[in-house]
Amino acid sequence: MEAEILGVYVAAAGIIVSAVLSIAESRRQGRNAAASAQRAEAAGRVSDYNAQRVISALERLADSAAGSRQAVLFRPPGAAAWQLVPRAGAYELTNTGTAAAQDVFIRLPASLPGTTPAKPRTVAPGESLSFTAAPERSTTDATVTVTWRDPDGTDREWFYPLPPA
C-alpha cells in the first residue's frame, strides 16, 4: 500500500512539475511574441520614416527644379526625351528630344486619381500631351510612367515623380 501511495505522490509531483514548466514556457513564448511585435512595429516606423525622407527629397528636387530647366536623365542621339511640368491644374508632358516618340502612353498608378489620353499617339519633338492627376491622402505612389517606341522600333519607358501642381 505504501508503494501505491508513493506512486501517486510521484505521479502528482510529475504532473505539477510538468504544469509549472508548461506555464513558464508559455510565458517565455508570450514575451518573445511581444518582443517580436515591438520589433516589427519599430521596423515599420523606420520604414515609414525612410519613405518620408525619400518623399521629402523628391519634393525638394521638384521644388528646386520648378523655375529652372528640367533635368533629362538620359537622351540617346535621335531619341525622345521628356519634360514634365504643372500647367493650370494639369500636367504637360513635352518631348524635348530630337526624334518623334511613337505610341506614347501615359500611365498613372492605381492609387493616383487622374485622366490621361485614352489612346497612344505620336509626339513630335517640341509637342506636348496634357493629363490630370490629383494625389490624395490615400495615394501610395505618385510616379508617372511614360511608354513609347523610338523610330528604330525600340520600346522605351520613363518614370518621373509627379511634381507639385
C-alpha positions as CSV (number, residue, x, y, z in Angstrom):
1,M,0.0,0.0,0.0
2,E,2.9,2.3,0.8
3,A,4.2,1.7,-2.7
4,E,0.9,2.7,-4.2
5,I,0.7,6.0,-2.2
6,L,4.4,6.7,-3.1
7,G,3.5,6.1,-6.8
8,V,0.6,8.6,-6.6
9,Y,2.8,11.2,-5.0
10,V,5.5,10.8,-7.6
11,A,2.9,11.0,-10.4
12,A,1.3,14.1,-8.8
13,A,4.8,15.7,-8.5
14,G,5.5,14.9,-12.1
15,I,2.2,16.5,-13.2
16,I,2.9,19.6,-11.1
17,V,6.5,19.9,-12.5
18,S,5.1,19.5,-16.0
19,A,2.4,22.1,-15.4
20,V,5.0,24.6,-14.0
21,L,7.4,24.0,-16.9
22,S,4.5,24.4,-19.3
23,I,3.4,27.7,-17.7
24,A,7.0,29.0,-17.7
25,E,7.4,28.1,-21.4
26,S,4.1,29.7,-22.3
27,R,5.2,33.0,-20.6
28,R,8.5,32.9,-22.3
29,Q,6.8,32.4,-25.7
30,G,4.4,35.3,-24.8
31,R,7.4,37.6,-24.0
32,N,9.1,36.5,-27.3
33,A,5.9,37.3,-29.2
34,A,5.6,40.7,-27.6
35,A,9.2,41.5,-28.4
36,S,8.8,40.3,-31.9
37,A,5.7,42.5,-32.3
38,Q,7.6,45.5,-30.9
39,R,10.5,44.9,-33.3
40,A,8.0,44.7,-36.2
41,E,6.4,48.0,-35.1
42,A,9.8,49.7,-34.8
43,A,10.8,48.4,-38.2
44,G,7.6,49.8,-39.6
45,R,8.3,53.2,-38.1
46,V,11.8,53.1,-39.6
47,S,10.4,52.2,-42.9
48,D,7.8,55.0,-42.8
49,Y,10.5,57.4,-41.7
50,N,12.7,56.4,-44.6
51,A,9.8,56.7,-47.1
52,Q,9.1,60.2,-45.8
53,R,12.7,61.2,-46.2
54,V,12.6,59.9,-49.8
55,I,9.4,61.8,-50.4
56,S,10.8,65.0,-48.9
57,A,13.9,64.7,-51.0
58,L,11.9,64.2,-54.2
59,E,9.7,67.2,-53.3
60,R,12.7,69.4,-52.7
61,L,14.2,68.3,-56.0
62,A,10.9,69.1,-57.7
63,D,10.6,72.4,-55.9
64,S,14.2,73.4,-56.9
65,A,13.6,72.5,-60.5
66,A,10.3,74.3,-60.7
67,G,11.7,77.5,-62.1
68,S,14.7,76.0,-63.9
69,R,15.5,73.8,-66.8
70,Q,14.1,70.3,-66.1
71,A,16.6,67.6,-65.8
72,V,16.8,65.0,-68.5
73,L,18.5,61.9,-67.2
74,F,19.3,60.1,-70.5
75,R,18.9,61.2,-74.0
76,P,20.3,58.9,-76.7
77,P,21.1,60.6,-80.0
78,G,18.0,60.8,-82.2
79,A,15.6,59.8,-79.4
80,A,12.7,61.3,-77.5
81,A,13.3,62.8,-74.1
82,W,10.7,64.2,-71.7
83,Q,10.0,67.2,-69.5
84,L,7.0,67.1,-67.1
85,V,5.7,70.4,-65.7
86,P,2.5,71.5,-64.0
87,R,0.3,73.8,-66.1
88,A,-3.0,75.4,-65.0
89,G,-4.3,72.5,-62.8
90,A,-3.0,69.8,-65.2
91,Y,0.4,68.5,-66.2
92,E,2.2,68.9,-69.5
93,L,4.5,66.2,-70.9
94,T,6.8,67.6,-73.6
95,N,9.0,65.7,-76.0
96,T,12.3,67.7,-75.6
97,G,14.2,65.1,-77.6
98,T,15.3,65.2,-81.3
99,A,13.1,62.4,-82.6
100,A,9.4,61.6,-82.6
101,A,8.1,59.2,-80.0
102,Q,5.5,56.8,-81.4
103,D,2.7,55.2,-79.4
104,V,3.2,57.4,-76.4
105,F,1.1,56.2,-73.4
106,I,1.0,57.9,-70.0
107,R,0.2,55.6,-67.1
108,L,-0.7,56.7,-63.6
109,P,-0.6,54.3,-60.6
110,A,-3.9,52.9,-59.4
111,S,-3.7,55.0,-56.2
112,L,-3.3,58.3,-58.1
113,P,-6.6,59.6,-59.5
114,G,-6.4,61.4,-62.8
115,T,-7.1,61.3,-66.5
116,T,-4.6,60.6,-69.3
117,P,-5.1,60.5,-73.1
118,A,-7.1,57.4,-73.9
119,K,-5.2,56.3,-77.0
120,P,-1.4,56.2,-77.6
121,R,-0.2,58.7,-80.1
122,T,2.9,60.0,-81.8
123,V,4.5,63.1,-80.2
124,A,7.0,65.0,-82.3
125,P,9.9,67.0,-80.8
126,G,8.5,70.1,-79.1
127,E,5.0,68.7,-78.9
128,S,3.2,68.0,-75.6
129,L,0.5,65.9,-74.1
130,S,-1.6,67.1,-71.2
131,F,-3.1,65.0,-68.4
132,T,-4.5,65.5,-64.9
133,A,-3.5,63.9,-61.7
134,A,-4.7,64.7,-58.2
135,P,-2.8,63.0,-55.3
136,E,-4.9,62.2,-52.3
137,R,-4.0,61.1,-48.8
138,S,-4.6,57.5,-49.9
139,T,-2.1,57.9,-52.8
140,T,0.7,55.5,-52.3
141,D,2.6,56.1,-55.5
142,A,2.8,59.4,-57.4
143,T,5.1,58.3,-60.2
144,V,4.1,59.0,-63.8
145,T,5.2,56.3,-66.3
146,V,5.6,57.1,-69.9
147,T,6.0,54.4,-72.5
148,W,6.8,54.9,-76.2
149,R,8.6,53.4,-79.2
150,D,11.5,55.2,-80.8
151,P,11.6,55.5,-84.6
152,D,14.0,52.5,-84.8
153,G,11.4,50.4,-83.0
154,T,13.0,50.3,-79.6
155,D,10.4,50.3,-76.8
156,R,11.2,52.8,-74.1
157,E,9.9,53.6,-70.6
158,W,10.4,56.8,-68.5
159,F,9.4,57.2,-64.8
160,Y,9.1,60.5,-63.0
161,P,7.7,61.6,-59.7
162,L,4.7,63.9,-60.2
163,P,5.9,67.5,-59.5
164,P,3.7,69.6,-57.1
165,A,1.0,71.4,-59.0
